[in-house]
Amino acid sequence: MRQIARTYDDGQPVHALHPTDLHVAAGDHVSITGPSGSGKSTLLNLFGLLDAPSTGSYQVGGVDTVTCKPAMRTAIRGQVFGFVFQSFHLLPGRTALENVEIGLLYGPHRRRKRRQMATEALERMGLTHRMQADPRQLSGGEMQRVAIVRAVVARPQVLFCDEPTGNLDSANTQVVLAQLRQLNLDGLTVVVVTHDATVADTAGRRLQVADGVVREI
């Protein structure tokens, strides 16, 4: 990111994010902290191409996502990035395995290959015994772990997490953090927005946002 900024016009300009220079390298594990309304969600949305900046340039793998065609931005968002949110967004009435398969629906794989990839991904995360469970039968920690598997089953290069432990108790938080650490050790770039200092401390890099200004700790 070079001089990336986001301004909203609500009768008068509101600077959600002041001009910012940031570089995230492949394999980084980054946490973004700050109080509510500080701009950290704005930063995450810009990182994940869920929102467009008002000014500045943002390159992903050498592609300027501000000036490229919308189809290219969509392709990067779908193929390079994975997303995990505080709400698990698992579909009731579908098994954990079927929920993970949804993460592959828009890819090139046929149904048998999708089933194989989803099965192997759940096995790697120690969820073999929960594959056929409905989300309503899962604990909060298990639901978030399934949501993470769904986000990474298509093998994105970057995983963005927005308060991934916000709905979890301390024990399940540690399980999810261990899962994220292992994914990072396996080479996945991980960027986490969090209010939780314990979660932030597990990252190799920490960004703090206050009043739309980003600084690295």
PyMOL commands that set and color helices and strands:
alter all, ss='L'
color gray80, all
select helices_A, chain A and resi 40-47+70-79+96-102+111-124+128-130+135-137+140-152+170-185+197-201
alter helices_A, ss='H'
color red, helices_A
select strands_A, chain A and resi 2-9+13-20+29-33+55-57+59-60+63-64+81-85+158-162+189-193+205-210+213-216
alter strands_A, ss='S'
color yellow, strands_A
deselect
rebuild
show_as cartoon
